[in-house]
Amino acid sequence: MRSDYLGNPVTGASDATLAGVDDFVGGFLGYEPRMLNVLPAADADPGHCLVNAYAAMLWMFLEAPEAPARAAGYVERARRAAAGATARERGAVALVEAWAADDVVGATRIAGEIVRASPRDLGIVKLHQYFDFNRGRCAAMLRVALDSLPHAADVPQLHGMAAFGYEQCHLLDEAEAAANRALAMRREEPWAQHALAHVYLTRGRVPEGLAFMAGVSDTWAGLNSFMYTHNWWHLAVFLISEGRDAEALAIYDQHVWARDRSYSQDQVGAVSLLARLELAGVDVGDRWRALGEYLAARANDTVQPFLTLQYLYGLARAGRPEADALLAATRRAAADAPEAARETWAEVALPASEGLLAHARGDHAAARRRLGPALARMIEVGGSHAQRDLFEQVYVDAVLRGGDRSRAQQMLERRRAYEPDGVPLNRRLAALYAELGLPEQAARAAERARREPRRS
């Protein structure tokens, strides 16, 4: 029996089919467009179990309501071919069937069974982390990577997966070490670069993070749309903190909103970056309107709460009526979602959606009332710490604009603990302390905001 490039047995594969399998797994781990090659490979070999299961998984990564229907034909082919397949391959079929049926808990359980028996099946390790990430299960993300590490320490992408798991668990020393180990093995490893950007951001090492990401940006051109735009997003976040607004806006135009404008992750990256720029006081011009034209297709999209929250905010900032339709869809999800996700939709995503919509439309009192209580549980909607920080920034803005100066002072000073020299943050503090009648503190904040940023 032949094996994939990681050494996992693959039943009855021709050269072309095995190449499709390897391209899917290697492309998935490395965020490379070659993972798309699994589709023609599956179409050319409809009787092969694993390649068709992988093709179905590729469609599920569309993260859109139509994804299960697009995957269905490949799921059926894989199911028909499963009788002669290995237990690992049959597990891949069961996993994608559960995923397409919106049983993410079941899909995660199956993924765990697969990797316990086949710890070098790193595509499934990565998929396990993806499911965990979308449910805020940070310890599980770390555990599945560490369990495979003794069996696949030769693979730099696994160290990158471990690094991000560590970072999401706030184990920042371990995250930095794991990311650096991955990068010592392969400088171009984008997920390890991304994990290290998170460490720098969380620790307030903004100049260092900016210099690092700028220094490796030459390796991003060949990445898939998500990883390309997301690593540029991280670089832009550092620039915003440094007060380099024009450069951050240029990155939005040239990189973050310049690839696959129909894709979920590219869309929410664009929403998040535009929102952060506005919250930093930058005039983004007509960009919300242009973005809203693509977001209009998300009017009923409740595939993932983390994505829905940002679609809704972007639609509202663009002045699109689809924002109200998406809020109505969120209310339906709060009542009708699968049992494992219903509480998150009802008690976190719905009030947060109402608060974000209120903020986008200038009702800051309603934004505070609805968004504030949801923040403590926002991890449940998925996304990373850095991504979810947008929701806290919106809330702080609502508190400030609502005139609650004492509360705003407390929140902004807590934020300064991990962004001590952030230019937009210190500008806000300077204005706030002046309003509070604290001129000495206002002058210190203004001085921090005026410091010449270090150039990378």
Phi, psi and chi 1 to 4 in degrees:
 res  aa     phi    psi   chi1   chi2   chi3   chi4
   1 MET       -  140.0 -175.6  179.5  -66.9      -
   2 ARG   -82.1  166.8  -54.8 -178.8   74.6  179.1
   3 SER  -131.2  156.1  -62.6      -      -      -
   4 ASP   -75.6  179.0   66.4   16.4      -      -
   5 TYR   -68.8  -14.3   82.7   99.1      -      -
   6 LEU   -93.5   -2.4  -68.4  168.3      -      -
   7 GLY    94.9   10.3      -      -      -      -
   8 ASN   -86.9  129.4  -60.8  -66.0      -      -
   9 PRO   -61.3  141.0  -23.6   34.8      -      -
  10 VAL  -128.3  122.0  179.4      -      -      -
  11 THR   -72.8  131.9  -57.0      -      -      -
  12 GLY    49.2   44.8      -      -      -      -
  13 ALA   -99.7  132.9      -      -      -      -
  14 SER   -74.7  172.8   66.3      -      -      -
  15 ASP   -57.9  -44.5  -71.7  -13.1      -      -
  16 ALA   -67.2  -39.8      -      -      -      -
  17 THR   -67.2  -43.3  -62.2      -      -      -
  18 LEU   -64.7  -36.4 -170.5   60.0      -      -
  19 ALA   -63.1  -39.2      -      -      -      -
  20 GLY   -64.2  -40.0      -      -      -      -
  21 VAL   -62.0  -48.3  166.5      -      -      -
  22 ASP   -64.7  -38.3  -77.8  -15.7      -      -
  23 ASP   -65.4  -37.6  -81.7  -13.8      -      -
  24 PHE   -66.0  -51.1  174.9   77.3      -      -
  25 VAL   -66.7  -49.9  175.2      -      -      -
  26 GLY   -64.4  -38.5      -      -      -      -
  27 GLY   -68.8  -35.4      -      -      -      -
  28 PHE   -66.4  -46.6  179.7   29.1      -      -
  29 LEU   -67.1  -34.3  -63.8 -179.3      -      -
  30 GLY  -101.8    3.3      -      -      -      -
  31 TYR    56.9   48.2  -66.4   91.5      -      -
  32 GLU  -111.2  144.6  -60.6  166.6    6.7      -
  33 PRO   -62.5  -15.6  -21.5   31.3      -      -
  34 ARG   -63.3  -14.0   65.7 -173.7  172.1  109.8
  35 MET   -62.3  -21.8   68.5 -174.9  -65.3      -
  36 LEU   -65.9  -19.4  -60.6  174.2      -      -
  37 ASN   -64.5  -13.1  -65.0  -20.5      -      -
  38 VAL   -66.5  -27.0   73.5      -      -      -
  39 LEU   -67.1  -53.0  -67.2  175.8      -      -
  40 PRO   -64.0  -31.5   17.5  -29.7      -      -
  41 ALA   -64.4  -41.6      -      -      -      -
  42 ALA   -68.6  -39.7      -      -      -      -
  43 ASP   -65.1  -31.7  -69.7  -21.9      -      -
  44 ALA   -79.7  -16.5      -      -      -      -
  45 ASP  -136.4   68.1 -164.4   -8.8      -      -
  46 PRO   -66.0  -12.3   23.4  -33.5      -      -
  47 GLY   -95.1    8.8      -      -      -      -
  48 HIS   -99.8  127.2 -166.7  -87.7      -      -
  49 CYS   -65.4  -57.8  176.8      -      -      -
  50 LEU   -68.9  -42.8 -171.3   61.4      -      -
  51 VAL   -64.8  -32.5   76.5      -      -      -
  52 ASN   -76.1  -33.7  -79.1  -81.9      -      -
  53 ALA   -62.7  -41.3      -      -      -      -
  54 TYR   -66.2  -38.6  -75.6  166.7      -      -
  55 ALA   -62.0  -39.3      -      -      -      -
  56 ALA   -63.0  -42.0      -      -      -      -
  57 MET   -60.5  -40.9  -68.6  177.9 -169.5      -
  58 LEU   -57.2  -42.6 -179.0   67.8      -      -
  59 TRP   -66.3  -34.7  -83.2  117.1      -      -
  60 MET   -65.7  -26.8  -69.9  -56.1  -61.2      -
  61 PHE   -69.6   -4.5  -78.1  121.6      -      -
  62 LEU   -60.8  -26.2 -169.6   61.4      -      -
  63 GLU    53.2   52.0  -62.8 -179.9  -36.0      -
  64 ALA  -145.2  157.8      -      -      -      -
  65 PRO   -57.7  -28.3  -26.3   35.3      -      -
  66 GLU   -83.7   -4.1   63.2  -90.2   23.9      -
  67 ALA   -58.9  -46.9      -      -      -      -
  68 PRO   -58.7  -38.1  -26.5   36.8      -      -
  69 ALA   -66.7  -37.8      -      -      -      -
  70 ARG   -68.7  -30.3  -56.8  -63.6  -67.9  -90.8
  71 ALA   -82.4  -20.2      -      -      -      -
  72 ALA   -56.8  -43.6      -      -      -      -
  73 GLY   -62.4  -39.6      -      -      -      -
  74 TYR   -71.3  -36.3  -65.9  101.9      -      -
  75 VAL   -60.7  -44.7  172.2      -      -      -
  76 GLU   -63.9  -42.7 -177.6   55.6   33.2      -
  77 ARG   -60.2  -46.1  -73.8 -179.2 -172.8  173.2
  78 ALA   -62.4  -39.9      -      -      -      -
  79 ARG   -63.0  -43.2 -174.4 -170.4  -62.2  116.9
  80 ARG   -64.8  -31.3  -72.7 -161.2  -59.0  -94.8
  81 ALA   -89.8   -1.2      -      -      -      -
  82 ALA   -71.1  -22.3      -      -      -      -
  83 ALA   -59.0  -37.5      -      -      -      -
  84 GLY   -95.3   11.0      -      -      -      -
  85 ALA   -95.4  169.1      -      -      -      -
  86 THR   -76.3  168.1   65.2      -      -      -
  87 ALA   -61.1  -37.7      -      -      -      -
  88 ARG   -61.9  -44.1 -178.5  179.6   77.2   92.5
  89 GLU   -69.1  -39.9  -65.9  165.8  -33.9      -
  90 ARG   -63.6  -35.0  -67.6 -165.4  -57.8  -86.8
  91 GLY   -62.3  -38.2      -      -      -      -
  92 ALA   -63.2  -37.2      -      -      -      -
  93 VAL   -65.8  -47.2  179.9      -      -      -
  94 ALA   -61.9  -36.9      -      -      -      -
  95 LEU   -62.8  -50.3 -174.0  159.4      -      -
  96 VAL   -71.2  -28.3   74.8      -      -      -
  97 GLU   -62.6  -46.0  -76.7 -175.4  -61.1      -
  98 ALA   -64.2  -42.2      -      -      -      -
  99 TRP   -60.9  -46.0 -173.1    7.3      -      -
 100 ALA   -65.7  -25.5      -      -      -      -
 101 ALA   -87.6    9.4      -      -      -      -
 102 ASP    64.9   27.6 -157.5   17.9      -      -
 103 ASP  -101.8   76.0  179.4    9.8      -      -
 104 VAL   -69.8  -33.4  177.0      -      -      -
 105 VAL   -61.5  -46.3  173.9      -      -      -
 106 GLY   -64.6  -40.6      -      -      -      -
 107 ALA   -63.3  -39.3      -      -      -      -
 108 THR   -66.8  -40.5  -52.2      -      -      -
 109 ARG   -61.2  -43.9  175.2 -175.7   53.1   76.5
 110 ILE   -65.1  -41.1  -64.8  165.5      -      -
 111 ALA   -58.0  -41.2      -      -      -      -
 112 GLY   -62.7  -40.2      -      -      -      -
 113 GLU   -63.6  -40.0  -66.9  168.9   -4.0      -
 114 ILE   -63.9  -48.4  -66.4  170.8      -      -
 115 VAL   -74.6  -24.4  -62.0      -      -      -
 116 ARG   -65.8  -37.1  -80.6 -168.5  -68.7  -85.7
 117 ALA   -84.2  -28.6      -      -      -      -
 118 SER  -134.4   76.5  -57.6      -      -      -
 119 PRO   -67.9  -10.8   21.6  -32.0      -      -
 120 ARG   -94.2    8.7  -76.4 -174.8   67.4   87.1
 121 ASP   -82.0   75.9 -168.1  -17.6      -      -
 122 LEU   -74.5  -20.0  -60.5 -172.1      -      -
 123 GLY   -63.1  -39.4      -      -      -      -
 124 ILE   -75.7  -33.2  -58.9  -60.2      -      -
 125 VAL   -58.4  -46.4  172.8      -      -      -
 126 LYS   -63.2  -40.3 -176.7   78.8  167.3  173.4
 127 LEU   -66.8  -39.7 -170.4   55.1      -      -
 128 HIS   -56.5  -46.2 -163.4  -57.1      -      -
 129 GLN   -62.3  -38.0  -79.0 -159.7  -33.1      -
 130 TYR   -60.7  -46.6  170.0   80.2      -      -
 131 PHE   -62.8  -44.1  -66.8  142.7      -      -
 132 ASP   -62.2  -44.3  -66.8  -31.1      -      -
 133 PHE   -58.0  -43.6  178.1   71.5      -      -
 134 ASN   -71.7   -9.5  -70.9  -24.9      -      -
 135 ARG  -115.4    6.5  -63.1  169.1   59.6 -149.7
 136 GLY    71.0   26.4      -      -      -      -
 137 ARG   -97.8   76.4  -59.7  173.7   74.0 -113.1
 138 CYS   -67.8  -42.0  -57.8      -      -      -
 139 ALA   -62.8  -36.9      -      -      -      -
 140 ALA   -66.6  -36.5      -      -      -      -
 141 MET   -57.9  -45.5  -74.1  178.1   63.3      -
 142 LEU   -69.1  -43.7  177.4   59.3      -      -
 143 ARG   -60.1  -45.0 -176.5  174.5   59.3 -111.6
 144 VAL   -66.6  -33.3   70.8      -      -      -
 145 ALA   -70.4  -44.9      -      -      -      -
 146 LEU   -67.0  -33.0  -65.9 -175.2      -      -
 147 ASP   -64.5  -31.7  -75.2  -10.3      -      -
 148 SER   -88.0  -16.2  -76.7      -      -      -
 149 LEU   -59.3  -40.3 -156.6   52.7      -      -
 150 PRO   -63.0  -21.0  -22.0   33.9      -      -
 151 HIS   -97.9  -13.3  -52.3  -84.4      -      -
 152 ALA  -144.4   38.7      -      -      -      -
 153 ALA   -68.6  -10.4      -      -      -      -
 154 ASP   -82.2   -4.7   57.6  -51.4      -      -
 155 VAL  -103.7  113.0 -177.4      -      -      -
 156 PRO   -61.9  -32.7   17.0  -28.7      -      -
 157 GLN   -62.9  -29.9  -69.6   86.5   -5.4      -
 158 LEU   -69.2  -36.6 -178.3   55.9      -      -
 159 HIS   -65.3  -36.0  -66.2  -78.1      -      -
 160 GLY   -63.3  -40.3      -      -      -      -
 161 MET   -63.8  -41.9  -74.4 -172.3  -98.4      -
 162 ALA   -63.9  -39.9      -      -      -      -
 163 ALA   -60.0  -44.6      -      -      -      -
 164 PHE   -69.8  -36.0 -168.2   54.9      -      -
 165 GLY   -61.6  -44.5      -      -      -      -
 166 TYR   -58.9  -47.2  -81.7  126.4      -      -
 167 GLU   -62.2  -41.7 -168.4  -81.1  -29.5      -
 168 GLN   -67.5  -20.8  -70.2  -64.4  -75.5      -
 169 CYS   -90.8    6.9  -72.3      -      -      -
 170 HIS    65.8   23.1  -58.7  -78.0      -      -
 171 LEU   -95.8   76.5  -61.4  167.9      -      -
 172 LEU   -75.0  -34.1  -60.4 -177.2      -      -
 173 ASP   -62.5  -45.9  -71.0  -18.1      -      -
 174 GLU   -65.5  -37.7  -65.3   90.4  -23.8      -
 175 ALA   -63.0  -44.7      -      -      -      -
 176 GLU   -64.2  -41.4 -172.7  166.8   -2.1      -
 177 ALA   -64.8  -43.8      -      -      -      -
 178 ALA   -66.0  -41.3      -      -      -      -
 179 ALA   -63.1  -43.3      -      -      -      -
 180 ASN   -66.9  -32.5  -78.3  -34.9      -      -
 181 ARG   -65.9  -43.6 -179.2  168.6 -175.8 -174.9
 182 ALA   -59.6  -42.9      -      -      -      -
 183 LEU   -72.8  -27.2  -66.2  169.9      -      -
 184 ALA   -67.2  -31.8      -      -      -      -
 185 MET   -79.7  -36.0  -61.8  169.6   73.2      -
 186 ARG  -153.6  104.9 -174.0  173.7 -172.4  -90.5
 187 ARG   -57.5  -31.4  172.5  179.2  176.8  -97.2
 188 GLU   -82.8    5.8  -60.2   84.3   -0.8      -
 189 GLU   -69.0  105.0 -148.8  -55.9  -82.3      -
 190 PRO   -72.6  -31.2   26.8  -34.6      -      -
 191 TRP   -71.8  -33.9 -159.4 -120.4      -      -
 192 ALA   -69.0  -40.2      -      -      -      -
 193 GLN   -57.3  -45.1  -64.3  168.3   -8.3      -
 194 HIS   -63.2  -43.3  157.7  -95.3      -      -
 195 ALA   -62.8  -39.0      -      -      -      -
 196 LEU   -68.3  -36.4 -158.7   49.6      -      -
 197 ALA   -59.5  -39.7      -      -      -      -
 198 HIS   -62.1  -42.5  -86.1  -95.1      -      -
 199 VAL   -61.6  -47.6  171.1      -      -      -
 200 TYR   -60.7  -42.0  -70.3  140.3      -      -
 201 LEU   -65.3  -46.1 -175.7   66.9      -      -
 202 THR   -64.3  -33.9  -56.5      -      -      -
 203 ARG   -89.3    2.0  -76.1 -172.0  155.1  154.1
 204 GLY    72.2   18.6      -      -      -      -
 205 ARG   -89.8   61.3  -68.3  156.3   60.7 -175.6
 206 VAL   -65.3  -50.3  170.2      -      -      -
 207 PRO   -58.1  -39.5  -23.5   34.6      -      -
 208 GLU   -66.0  -42.5 -170.6  176.8   -6.6      -
 209 GLY   -64.8  -40.6      -      -      -      -
 210 LEU   -63.2  -46.4  176.5   56.9      -      -
 211 ALA   -62.4  -41.5      -      -      -      -
 212 PHE   -63.6  -51.2  168.5   71.7      -      -
 213 MET   -65.2  -39.3  -68.8  -60.2  -85.3      -
 214 ALA   -62.0  -35.9      -      -      -      -
 215 GLY   -71.7  -21.7      -      -      -      -
 216 VAL  -108.5    3.1  -63.7      -      -      -
 217 SER   -64.3  -19.0   62.4      -      -      -
 218 ASP   -66.6  -14.5   63.7  -66.5      -      -
 219 THR   -92.5    2.0   67.5      -      -      -
 220 TRP   -95.0  -12.9  -59.7  -19.3      -      -
 221 ALA   -58.6  -35.6      -      -      -      -
 222 GLY   -91.2    8.8      -      -      -      -
 223 LEU   -80.8  164.0  -60.5  177.3      -      -
 224 ASN   -69.7  171.1   65.5   18.4      -      -
 225 SER   -59.1  -44.2 -177.3      -      -      -
 226 PHE   -60.6  -52.6  160.2   66.3      -      -
 227 MET   -69.6  -36.2 -162.5   73.4 -102.1      -
 228 TYR   -60.2  -53.4  174.3   86.7      -      -
 229 THR   -69.1  -33.7   59.4      -      -      -
 230 HIS   -72.5  -39.7 -168.8   61.7      -      -
 231 ASN   -67.6  -35.1  -88.6   -9.4      -      -
 232 TRP   -65.8  -35.3  -82.4  108.8      -      -
 233 TRP   -57.9  -44.8  179.0   93.3      -      -
 234 HIS   -61.9  -41.2  -87.8  -78.6      -      -
 235 LEU   -62.6  -41.1 -158.7  158.2      -      -
 236 ALA   -64.8  -36.4      -      -      -      -
 237 VAL   -61.7  -41.1  168.3      -      -      -
 238 PHE   -62.2  -41.4  -71.7  129.7      -      -
 239 LEU   -63.4  -40.0  -74.2  169.1      -      -
 240 ILE   -60.4  -44.1  -67.5  170.4      -      -
 241 SER   -61.6  -33.5 -177.5      -      -      -
 242 GLU   -79.8   -4.4  -70.0  -88.2   82.7      -
 243 GLY    79.9   15.8      -      -      -      -
 244 ARG   -95.4   68.1  -65.6  162.3   64.4  174.8
 245 ASP   -65.5  -43.1  -57.5  -23.3      -      -
 246 ALA   -63.2  -38.3      -      -      -      -
 247 GLU   -67.7  -40.0  -66.6  170.5   76.7      -
 248 ALA   -64.4  -41.5      -      -      -      -
 249 LEU   -65.3  -36.8 -159.2   57.0      -      -
 250 ALA   -64.8  -36.5      -      -      -      -
 251 ILE   -65.7  -38.5  -75.8  177.3      -      -
 252 TYR   -55.3  -49.6  175.2   89.5      -      -
 253 ASP   -70.0  -39.9  -68.0  -27.3      -      -
 254 GLN   -91.8  -20.8  -62.5  167.4   16.5      -
 255 HIS  -133.3  -52.6  -59.4  -69.0      -      -
 256 VAL   -70.1  -38.6  171.8      -      -      -
 257 TRP  -115.6   54.9 -169.1 -127.8      -      -
 258 ALA  -139.4    7.4      -      -      -      -
 259 ARG  -116.5 -111.8  -76.1  -75.5 -172.3  101.2
 260 ASP   -92.9   93.0 -173.7   -7.2      -      -
 261 ARG   -73.9   -5.7  -65.8  178.1  176.7  176.7
 262 SER   -93.4   -8.1   66.8      -      -      -
 263 TYR   -88.3  142.8 -173.3   49.5      -      -
 264 SER   -54.2  -53.2   57.1      -      -      -
 265 GLN   -68.6  -35.2  -63.4  -66.2  -25.0      -
 266 ASP   -65.5  -37.9  -69.8   40.9      -      -
 267 GLN   -67.2  -46.9  -70.5  177.2   -6.2      -
 268 VAL   -71.0  -29.5  -59.9      -      -      -
 269 GLY   -62.8  -40.2      -      -      -      -
 270 ALA   -67.0  -44.1      -      -      -      -
 271 VAL   -58.4  -48.5  168.4      -      -      -
 272 SER   -63.0  -42.4  176.0      -      -      -
 273 LEU   -70.3  -42.0 -172.4   53.4      -      -
 274 LEU   -60.6  -42.9  -85.9 -168.0      -      -
 275 ALA   -62.5  -44.0      -      -      -      -
 276 ARG   -63.4  -39.6  -73.5  166.1 -179.3  -94.5
 277 LEU   -62.4  -45.7  -76.9  160.0      -      -
 278 GLU   -61.9  -43.2  -81.5 -162.2  -30.6      -
 279 LEU   -64.7  -24.3  -69.3  165.1      -      -
 280 ALA   -85.5    2.4      -      -      -      -
 281 GLY    92.5   15.0      -      -      -      -
 282 VAL   -91.1  135.9  178.9      -      -      -
 283 ASP   -81.0  114.6 -178.6   -4.7      -      -
 284 VAL   -94.4    6.2  -58.7      -      -      -
 285 GLY    64.2 -134.4      -      -      -      -
 286 ASP   -94.6   15.8 -159.5   32.6      -      -
 287 ARG   -68.9  -31.4  -70.2  174.3  177.4   83.0
 288 TRP   -62.3  -42.6  -80.2  120.0      -      -
 289 ARG   -60.7  -45.7 -178.4 -159.6   57.8   77.3
 290 ALA   -63.6  -40.8      -      -      -      -
 291 LEU   -67.2  -39.6  175.4   54.7      -      -
 292 GLY   -60.0  -28.2      -      -      -      -
 293 GLU   -62.8  -33.0  -67.2  175.7    3.0      -
 294 TYR   -83.7  -33.7  -71.9   88.1      -      -
 295 LEU   -71.0  -19.3  -64.6  174.9      -      -
 296 ALA   -56.1  -30.1      -      -      -      -
 297 ALA   -69.4  -10.1      -      -      -      -
 298 ARG   -94.3   16.0  -57.0  -68.0 -176.5  177.3
 299 ALA   -59.0  -22.5      -      -      -      -
 300 ASN  -127.0   24.0  -66.0  -69.1      -      -
 301 ASP   -92.3  105.5 -169.5  -30.7      -      -
 302 THR  -123.2   40.7   55.3      -      -      -
 303 VAL   -65.5  -43.1  170.7      -      -      -
 304 GLN  -138.4  134.1  -67.6  179.4   22.3      -
 305 PRO   -61.8  -37.5   16.1  -28.1      -      -
 306 PHE   -59.8  -42.5  174.1   71.4      -      -
 307 LEU   -69.0  -43.4  -59.1  177.3      -      -
 308 THR   -58.8  -42.5  -63.1      -      -      -
 309 LEU   -56.8  -40.9  -70.3  171.6      -      -
 310 GLN   -80.0  -36.3  -68.8  171.0   96.1      -
 311 TYR   -55.6  -45.5  -62.7  150.2      -      -
 312 LEU   -64.6  -44.0 -172.7  144.2      -      -
 313 TYR   -62.9  -42.6 -169.8   76.9      -      -
 314 GLY   -64.1  -41.6      -      -      -      -
 315 LEU   -62.6  -41.1  -74.3  166.1      -      -
 316 ALA   -67.9  -41.7      -      -      -      -
 317 ARG   -66.4  -27.8  -71.6  -63.4  -62.0  117.7
 318 ALA   -81.3   -4.7      -      -      -      -
 319 GLY    71.9   27.0      -      -      -      -
 320 ARG   -89.0  138.7  -55.9  -78.8  -50.4 -159.9
 321 PRO   -67.1  -18.0   23.7  -33.8      -      -
 322 GLU   -63.0  -17.2  -69.5   87.1   -5.2      -
 323 ALA   -60.4  -41.6      -      -      -      -
 324 ASP   -68.5  -36.0  -65.0  -69.3      -      -
 325 ALA   -64.6  -39.9      -      -      -      -
 326 LEU   -70.2  -35.0 -172.7   51.5      -      -
 327 LEU   -63.3  -40.3 -178.6   60.1      -      -
 328 ALA   -63.0  -39.8      -      -      -      -
 329 ALA   -64.8  -36.2      -      -      -      -
 330 THR   -64.8  -39.5  -57.8      -      -      -
 331 ARG   -63.8  -37.5  -71.1 -178.9  174.3  131.5
 332 ARG   -65.8  -41.2  -68.9 -167.1  -64.3  -87.3
 333 ALA   -62.6  -36.5      -      -      -      -
 334 ALA   -61.8  -26.5      -      -      -      -
 335 ALA   -96.3  -30.5      -      -      -      -
 336 ASP  -118.2   -2.7  -58.3  -27.6      -      -
 337 ALA   -62.0  158.7      -      -      -      -
 338 PRO   -51.9  148.4  -26.0   33.7      -      -
 339 GLU   -53.3  -38.4 -175.0  176.8   -6.4      -
 340 ALA   -65.9  -23.3      -      -      -      -
 341 ALA  -109.8   -7.7      -      -      -      -
 342 ARG   -63.8  -40.8 -162.5  173.6  -56.3  152.1
 343 GLU   -65.0  -39.3 -176.7  177.6  -61.3      -
 344 THR   -62.3  -43.1  -65.0      -      -      -
 345 TRP   -63.9  -45.1  -81.8  104.5      -      -
 346 ALA   -74.7  -40.7      -      -      -      -
 347 GLU  -101.9  -12.9  -61.0 -179.4   11.4      -
 348 VAL  -122.2  -59.8 -173.7      -      -      -
 349 ALA   -65.9  -40.7      -      -      -      -
 350 LEU   -67.2  -53.1  178.3   55.5      -      -
 351 PRO   -62.3  -35.1   17.2  -29.3      -      -
 352 ALA   -64.6  -40.1      -      -      -      -
 353 SER   -61.0  -43.6  -66.8      -      -      -
 354 GLU   -64.2  -38.6  -67.7  169.2  -17.4      -
 355 GLY   -68.7  -41.2      -      -      -      -
 356 LEU   -65.9  -41.1  -70.9  167.8      -      -
 357 LEU   -62.6  -42.1 -175.9   62.5      -      -
 358 ALA   -62.2  -43.7      -      -      -      -
 359 HIS   -62.8  -45.2 -179.2  -88.1      -      -
 360 ALA   -59.9  -27.6      -      -      -      -
 361 ARG  -101.2    8.0  -69.1  176.0  173.2  171.6
 362 GLY    87.2    9.3      -      -      -      -
 363 ASP   -95.0   84.3 -173.9  -11.7      -      -
 364 HIS   -73.3  -29.1  -57.5  -62.2      -      -
 365 ALA   -64.6  -46.2      -      -      -      -
 366 ALA   -65.9  -36.1      -      -      -      -
 367 ALA   -61.4  -43.5      -      -      -      -
 368 ARG   -63.7  -45.5  -69.1 -162.0  -48.9  -84.5
 369 ARG   -62.9  -41.9  -75.0 -163.6  -53.0  -88.8
 370 ARG   -89.4  -40.4  -60.7  -57.1  -72.3  150.7
 371 LEU   -78.0  -38.9 -177.8   56.5      -      -
 372 GLY   -52.6  -53.6      -      -      -      -
 373 PRO   -64.5  -24.4  -23.4   34.9      -      -
 374 ALA   -77.1  -21.5      -      -      -      -
 375 LEU   -60.7  -36.6  -72.7  176.9      -      -
 376 ALA   -63.5  -22.1      -      -      -      -
 377 ARG  -114.9   15.2  -66.0  178.5   56.1 -175.0
 378 MET   -64.1  -22.4 -160.6   62.3   79.2      -
 379 ILE   -56.5  -27.6 -169.0  173.0      -      -
 380 GLU   -65.6  -22.9  -64.3  175.4   34.3      -
 381 VAL   -81.7   -9.3  -53.5      -      -      -
 382 GLY    96.0 -171.6      -      -      -      -
 383 GLY    83.0  166.6      -      -      -      -
 384 SER   -90.2  170.1   69.0      -      -      -
 385 HIS   -56.2  -45.7  -49.8  -51.6      -      -
 386 ALA   -63.6  -39.8      -      -      -      -
 387 GLN   -69.6  -44.3  -70.5  173.2  -49.7      -
 388 ARG   -69.8  -17.2  -67.9 -167.7  -54.3  -88.7
 389 ASP   -59.5  -24.2 -176.0   58.8      -      -
 390 LEU   -56.0  -41.8  171.3   64.4      -      -
 391 PHE   -65.5  -36.8  -52.2  132.1      -      -
 392 GLU   -68.9  -38.0 -179.2  161.6  -25.6      -
 393 GLN   -62.1  -40.6  -71.2 -166.2   41.0      -
 394 VAL   -62.1  -42.5  169.2      -      -      -
 395 TYR   -64.2  -44.5  179.9   65.9      -      -
 396 VAL   -59.5  -41.6  172.2      -      -      -
 397 ASP   -62.1  -40.7 -172.3   69.4      -      -
 398 ALA   -64.4  -39.7      -      -      -      -
 399 VAL   -64.0  -45.4  171.0      -      -      -
 400 LEU   -61.0  -49.5  -90.9  169.2      -      -
 401 ARG   -69.3  -22.5  -68.5  178.2 -176.2  -86.8
 402 GLY   -81.8   -5.6      -      -      -      -
 403 GLY    89.8    8.9      -      -      -      -
 404 ASP   -87.0   80.8 -170.2  -15.4      -      -
 405 ARG   -68.1  -39.8  -64.0 -173.0 -178.2   96.9
 406 SER   -63.0  -44.3  -67.8      -      -      -
 407 ARG   -65.5  -41.8 -168.9  173.1  179.9 -172.7
 408 ALA   -62.2  -39.4      -      -      -      -
 409 GLN   -60.8  -43.6 -176.3  -87.5  -23.6      -
 410 GLN   -60.9  -45.1  -67.3  -74.2  -58.3      -
 411 MET   -68.6  -42.1  -62.6  176.0   73.8      -
 412 LEU   -68.7  -38.2  -70.7  173.0      -      -
 413 GLU   -68.7  -34.6  -76.8  -66.6   -6.2      -
 414 ARG   -64.2  -38.3  -76.4 -160.6  -60.5  -90.1
 415 ARG   -65.7  -33.0  -68.8 -174.7   66.0   82.8
 416 ARG   -66.8  -17.5 -162.8  163.5   68.9   83.6
 417 ALA   -61.4  -32.6      -      -      -      -
 418 TYR  -115.1    8.3   58.6   86.3      -      -
 419 GLU  -144.1   63.9 -165.4 -174.5    3.0      -
 420 PRO   -61.0  -33.4   19.2  -31.2      -      -
 421 ASP  -112.2   19.1  -62.7  -43.9      -      -
 422 GLY   -59.7  124.4      -      -      -      -
 423 VAL   -66.3  -52.2  171.9      -      -      -
 424 PRO   -61.0  -38.2  -20.9   32.2      -      -
 425 LEU   -62.4  -46.4  173.8   61.1      -      -
 426 ASN   -72.3  -29.4  -79.3  -66.2      -      -
 427 ARG   -60.8  -43.6  -75.7  175.9 -175.7  155.6
 428 ARG   -64.9  -41.8  -76.6 -168.6  152.7 -176.1
 429 LEU   -63.9  -39.6  -83.7  168.4      -      -
 430 ALA   -60.4  -46.4      -      -      -      -
 431 ALA   -65.8  -39.8      -      -      -      -
 432 LEU   -66.9  -44.9 -179.6   59.4      -      -
 433 TYR   -64.5  -33.4  -80.4  127.4      -      -
 434 ALA   -63.5  -40.8      -      -      -      -
 435 GLU   -68.0  -30.7  -67.6  171.5   -2.0      -
 436 LEU   -83.2   -1.3  -71.8  167.9      -      -
 437 GLY    75.3   33.5      -      -      -      -
 438 LEU  -121.5   77.6  -65.9  167.5      -      -
 439 PRO   -65.2  -34.5   21.6  -33.2      -      -
 440 GLU   -65.0  -45.2 -177.4  177.9  -14.3      -
 441 GLN   -66.1  -35.9  -74.1   70.6   27.5      -
 442 ALA   -63.0  -41.8      -      -      -      -
 443 ALA   -66.3  -39.6      -      -      -      -
 444 ARG   -64.8  -42.7  -70.4  175.3 -178.4  170.7
 445 ALA   -64.3  -40.9      -      -      -      -
 446 ALA   -63.4  -37.9      -      -      -      -
 447 GLU   -64.7  -42.0  176.3   60.5   26.6      -
 448 ARG   -61.6  -38.2  -70.6 -168.3  -62.6  -91.8
 449 ALA   -70.9  -23.8      -      -      -      -
 450 ARG   -89.1   -9.1  -80.1 -165.4  -62.3  -91.4
 451 ARG   -58.4  137.6  -74.4  177.7 -178.1  166.5
 452 GLU   -67.1  121.2 -177.6   67.8   20.7      -
 453 PRO   -66.9  145.8   24.2  -33.1      -      -
 454 ARG   -74.3  132.5  -78.2  177.0  -96.1 -176.0
 455 ARG   -90.5  138.7  -60.0  -75.8  168.0  172.3
 456 SER   -87.8      -   59.0      -      -      -
